[in-house]
């Protein structure tokens, strides 16, 4: 059933937000393009690699809903800009320790952290492909995709414990699910980087490619998926994401709550708010 069929048969139908509108709404965080039902979201900050901030933290949980609500979107490709996937700096994000903030601010932080992962899994009922274009943090989104491609210099690092907090935002949970409890514990405690080739061997990614081939390969796979019937595409995605939905329901809030407790308890000015991703990465290397 096409959009026009729905509008003509359902009196009072409220149409979803059109691509032309939401692609502008989130333009400070994503460059979007869509061709033949395939929508690509390229993370960026001022045209360069994405640098995380709280406005983005809030926007991400809503962009997944708008993408998922648009029936013209049939396959999602998520990638970054330049040679970095996602850069995070707690020193930039945290103006002051979380325990000094008011309860409403703390709750909003918790809500956004919960929904930006939950909505990625539950609102996107279409096949998803990650094209990890280099090293960076918050690779949980890449790992939660149906298919994950990576450049040969990409890596997968959870720096939370090295930064003095608990891994609870979804990355540690994804590592446990994909590489096993014992391996995940080692990499989380040690803050060990997982290079792309090792990630391939451990089952975290599906292919490792030169950077110049990465996006093209993602589109090649997306177009191949588009050759199959729409119903089959969506139902297959539902089957493939079922383990993630079960894991989110059973464990994610537990993980996230423990991270928030750790952050609320942090009073040492040399702890969580001043240890950024790059500091953790240098220690890990």
N, C-alpha and C positions, 0 to 999 in steps of 0.2 A: 504494500500500500504506500503510495507516494504521499508527500506532504500535502499536495493539492487535494488528493482523495480524502485525507483526514479532515481537512478544513471544510470541504464541501459536505461531508456526511455528519460531522459532529458539531452541532450548533453550540456556539459559545466557546469553541476551542481556543485555548491560549497557546500560541506558538512559542517554541523555544527561542532563546536569544540567538540572532543570526551570527554567522561567522564574522561578517564584516564589522559587527559591533564588539563582540568579545575579543577579537584579535587586536582591536585598538585598546580595549580596557586593560589588557595585560601586556601591552607593548613594552613597558619598562622592564619586564621580566622575561618575556618570550618574543622571539620573532616567529610568526606563524605563517605557514603556507599550506595550501591544500590543492591536490591534483588527483582527479579520478577517485575520490573517496579516501585518499591517504592524506592525513594531516600530520605535518611535521612541526614540532615545537622545539625551537632552539633557544636554550637558556642564554641570557646575556646580561651584562651590566654596562650601559653606555657603549654598546657595540662590541665590548670585549668579553672575556670570560666572566661568568656569573660570580658575583660576590654576595654572599648571603646577608640579608638584613630582615628586620621584623616586618616590614611592609610585605616583602616577598613571602615570609613565613605565613602571613595571613592570607595572601592572595592565592597561594598554591592550592589550598583546600577547596577554593571556589572555582579555580580554572578547570580542575578535573570534572566538576559537576557540569560546567558549561560545555566542555568537550563531549562528555558523555550524553548530555541531553540533546545534542544536535544530531538528528538522524542522518545527516549527510556525511558524518564522520564514520568511516568503516575500519580504518587501521590507524594506529597512532605510532609515530616515530618520535622518540625523545632523545635529544642530543644537546651538546654544549657548543660553545664558541671558542675558536682558536685551539690552543693546546692544553686546555684545562677543562675538566668536567664541571667542577663546583668547588668554589673556594669559600671556606668559612673561617671567621676570626671572632672568637668569643670576646676579645678585647674591643672589637668594633661594635659588637651586638649588645653588650651589656654595659649600660651606663653606670650601674651600681649593682651590688649583689642582690640576688633575688629576694633574700629575706628582708631587704629594706623596702621592697615594693609593696603596694597595697594589695589586698586580697583579690580585687577585681582584675588587676593586671596579671597576677599569678594565674588566675583561672583562665584568662584569655590566652595566655601562653600555653597552658595545658590543653585547652580546647583546640587551638590551632595545630599543636604538635600531634594531637590525636587524629584530627580530621584530615590533615594533609596526607597521612598514610592510609587511613581507612577509606577515604574517598578515591584515592588512586586505585585501590583494589576493588571497591564496590560500585563506583560510579562509572567506571570505564568498562562497558560491556562489549568491547571490541578488542581484537588482537592488538598486542602492544609489543613494540620493538625498541630496545635501548641501543643507542650507538655511543658508547663511552669514548669520548675523543681525547682522553688524557687522564692524568692523575687527578685526584680530588676526593672530597668527602661526600657524605650523604649519597653514597652509591646504593642505598637501599632501594631507591626508585628504579635504578637499573636492574638490580637483582630481582625485583618483584615483577618485571616485565616477562612476557611469555618467552621472548627471545632476546638474548643479550650479546651484542657485538662489542669488541674493544680494540683500541689501537695497541700496538706492541709496547708502547711506553705507559699505558694505563696501569693503575694499581688500585687495590681495594684495601682501605685502611680504616679501622675504627679507632679514633684517637681519644675516646671518652675517658677511659681509665687513666691514660697518661695525663690527661688534663684534670684529673682529680674528681671525676664524676662517674656515674654509672651508665653503661651503654643501654639506653632504653628507648631511643627514638625510632627503632625498627631495624637498624643496620645489624646490631648484634643478634637480633632474632632471626634475620634473614641468613646470616652467616651460620648460626646453629642449624637451621633447617637444611641448608645446602651443602655444608662441608662437614657436619657432624659436631656433636657436643664437645668432644675432646680437642679437636683441631681449633674450633672456635674459641674455646677457653684460652688456649695457648696464644692465639693471635690477639685476643682482646687484652689479656694481662700484660703481654709483652709489647703490645702496640705494633706488632709485626706487619709490615707492608706485604700484601699478596700481589706480586707482579702478574701481569696479564697472562703470561704463559702458564704460571702456576695455577692461576684462577681457571684456566681452561682445563688443566689436568684434574682439578678438584671439582669441576662441574659448576663453577660459578658463572662462566660465560660459555657461549657456543662457538664463537669464532674469534680469532685474533688476526687483525689486518693492519696493513700500513694506513696511516692517517688519510692519505689521498684516496684510498679505496673504501673508507668506512661508510660514509653517507650513501654512496652509490650502491653499496651492497645492501644497506638497510632498505633502500627503495626497491631494489631488485626483489628482495624477499616480500616486501609489502605488496608489490604488484602481483607476485605469484599467489599470495593469499587472496587477493582480490579476484582471481580467476575462478574461485570456488563460490558456490551459492551463498547469498547473504545469511540465510538461516543457519547454514552449516558453519560459517565463520563465527557467528555469535554464540552458537551452542557449543562449539569446540572451545572457544575462549572460556565459557562458563565452566566447562569440565576442567580445563587446565588451571584455572584460578581457584578451584574449590579447596585445595590444600591451604592456600594462603588465607582464604576467608575463614577456614576453621582455626588456623593458627592465630589470626587476629582476634577472633572471638574468645579464644581460650587464654592467650598469653600477652597480647600487646599492651593492654591497660596495666597489667602487672609490671611489665618492663618499664613502661613510661612513668608510672607512679613512683617506682624506686629511683628513677633518674631525678624526678622532681624533688623527692625528699632529700636526696644528696645535695642538690643545688640549693635548696632552702636552708640546709644545715651548714653550708659553706660560709664561714665568716673570715677565713684567712685571706687577706688581700693578695697573697701569692698563689692562691688556688685557682678555682675554675674560671673566674672571669678574666684572668690575665694570661692564661696559657692558651694560645691559639693553635689552629691546625698546623701551621708551619713549624711551630716549636715542637709539637708532638711528632711531626713527620721527621724533623731533623734527629730527634732522639731515637725514633724507630729505625732510622737508617744508620 
